[in-house]
Amino acid sequence: MQPSPNLHSADTRRAVSEPQQFPPLELVNRPTVPTEQAAHYLLRRPQTLRGWACAETFPDGLRPVRINGRLAWPVAGIRAALGVA
């Protein structure tokens, strides 16, 4: 009997269930970060940030940039929204 194609391997299930690990905000030296990483720093869900971008209701200084159809969030804006220098 062959395994069902809908079943995932243990590695796949583990990768889906484990949260992503991101470096501390003070160590980030890139100008922008992807939505998932920005949401981690802002303690929000990624879909919340996508909603902000769509409705343009993001906090002051946190306007995302669209790069090839994807959102990139400015690290300086994340720091400003958190009140971190």
Buried (B, 14 or more C-beta within 10 A) or exposed (E): EEEEEEEEEEEEEEEEEEEEEBEEBEEBEEEBBBBBBBBBBBEBEBEBBBEBBEEEEBEEEBEBEEEEEEBBBBBEBBBBBEEEE
